[in-house]
């Protein structure tokens, strides 16, 4: 029945307070690989959503639109996030889902079939593995990992335990995008050997302070830090800005661009890491507490294919067409796949169009919703066949690892004068177009390179079989140090 807003908020606050009163210190997770009970074809999937300060709130909305699922619990270290979620999605409910602030207590629950993870990136892998060890299937936001090794380890656990694990790149399930990629791989564009992942998303500076971020009331910071060092970060706010620091986030190359990297790799048909990677960019145009690049061109090379990532976090003032007469100018987050006979453009998550190089349209597709990706996850939970997943964790790992490889290259790079270019694939016209438009973009934003320098990343050589580099320094950055009690459980 409907209840008044005042009563509703009081009920939510009471649930949050009761949950917080029962929080115990974080303890090492005890694995139990058996699910509570098999989910039958007519049973509802009982879901817990973990991390609802941002994307997780959208997860709840999609689960509420999924007839075969029930949201039974919410887990977040911030009780205010739970209250906001309840006001957004449960105003007309007599009782919202149970609030469980501690991940360990949540995973002990035997009445939960699956978890939906939307925490900061540094928690993704550990939570996913712990959840699978406790007998639960996992939907985990992109990137599924915080470093290269984590994605492979999640995949190994999913296979070992027979769990379904899907990464949240929702375009994988959208009808229009799937039809676009079917065309890209049909041969009608000729051989498709080059793809572009575009992320033109203007991001404001997070500001510059010399004091630790204020901890919101009720937040267990030690649990928020999890596998990362339990040192309060120096910045204006704790939440969201974790994206722009290496200890917890991966910049926009690992925030927005996994969507586009995944579609680009999908179109190229590459099921292994590239052999060579280099990244050029910097945290350009503002001085703040962030330590990841906001503007970055990254080149990935296989023996017979190229993937070019263009991340630009400052305003795009000169329209970018990448030399194409149709499909542009390119804005926001989008993709281009280049064949020998024509090209295809995906301007968003749910649509695409293809053209020959004379500008004649070859096809056009659209349609889809986020909910389709959640429904696909439910289908796989019931079939117990990971091949039913549109973005199984192994694909999620490969696409997330592309972002990590670019960031490792950039981290190991050196400051260079403006105009410096990488030598990898330098003669390819698509690479030349990216670097030319990148130079125009930097000029348009009047970058002071004395204050915010340009860095040319180290060119990395990768063995796709071992997923290791020939560079020992790079390999050290393919993993991380884990805090005691939060170590990565390797198979």
C-alpha positions, 0 to 999 in steps of 0.5 A: 500500500502507499504510505506518506513520504514522512512515514516512508523516510522514517521507515527507510531511516529505521531500516538503515539505522538497524542495519548499521547497528548490526555492522561487524568489522570486515572479515575475510570472506569464507567461500561457499560455492553452492547456491541456496537452491536451483532457480527453476524456469518459473522462479523469480531471481532474487537480486541484491544491488551493491553500490547505489550512489550512482549507476547502481540506482539505475540497476535497481530501476532496470531490475524493477522492470524485469518481471523475472526478478525481485530486488530483495536487498541493497548494499552500500556503505553510505546509508544516505545512498540507500535513503535516496534510492528508496525515495527514487524507486520505492515511494509507493511501497509499504517496505523497501528492500532490506538495507545491508551495509556490510558486503560480508553480511550480504554474501552470507544470505542464502536467499539471494541468487544474484548480485548486481555490482556498481561500486567504485572500480577497485571493488569490482573484481573482489566482490564478483569473486566473493559473490560467486564463491558464495553461490551467487551469479554476478552482473558487474559494471564496466570495467569488470576489473581494476587491472589486467590480472583481475579480469582473467581471475574473475573469468577463471572463478566463473568457469571453476564454479559454474557461475554466470557472470555478465559485464554491464555494457548494455549495448551488447544486448540492444537490438539495433546494436546487435543488428549493426554488428551483424552487418559489420561481420557479414562481409558486406563492408569487405574486410574490417580491420580497423575500428575506432572507439570514441569518447568525447565527454566533457568532464569538469575539473574536480578541483584542487585542495590540500585536505582529505575528503570529508567522509559522509555521515555513517560511511564506513571508510575502511570498508569503502576502501576495501582492497585499496589503501585505507587512506582518505583521499585528498580531494573535495568529495569522496563519492564519484571523483574516485573515477579520476584517481588511479587507486580506485578508478581508471579515468575515462579510458576505463570509465566510459570507453569500455563501452566503445572499446568492447563494441570496437573489439566485437566488430574486429572479432578479436578474442585475445589481447593485442600485441602492441599498445601505446597511449599519448595524452595527459591530464590536460587543461586543468590542475586538480587532485586527479592523477589519470589522463583526461585526454588520450589517444591509444593505439592497439595493434594485432597482427592484422587489425588496429583499434584506435581509442580517442578520449577527449574530456575537454570541449570539442570546438572544431567538429570531428569527422575523421575524414568521413563524408557521412556519419559525422561529425562525431560527438559523445560516445560512439564507434566506427568500423572501417572495411575495405568496401565501406564503413559503419557508425554506431552513434550511441548504444542502440543504433547504427548505419553503414555506408560505402565510401561514396556516401551511399547508405547500405543499411540502418538499424535502431532499437533496444533498451538497457533492460534487455541486458538484464533480461539476458542475464536472467536467461543465462541464470536459468539456462546455466549456460554462460554462452547465452550471455551477450557479454560473458565475463571473458569478453568483459575481461578482454574489453576492460583490459584494453583500457588498463593496457592504455593506462599502463602505457601512459603511466610508464611514459615520459613528458614530451613536447607538443606535437610529439607522436607515437611511432606505432602504426604511424603510417596508417591513415586512421591513426594519422586522422586521430592524431591530427584531430587530437592536435587541433583539439589541444590547440582549440583548448589553448593547453598550457603544456608547461602547467599540464604536460603531454605524456607519450606512453611507453610502447608495450609488447604483449603476449596474448597467450600469457597476457603478460608484457615483455616489460617487467615494469608493465607487468607490475602494473597489470596487478596491484598490492591488496590490503590484508583481508582483501587479497585477490583470491587466485584460482 
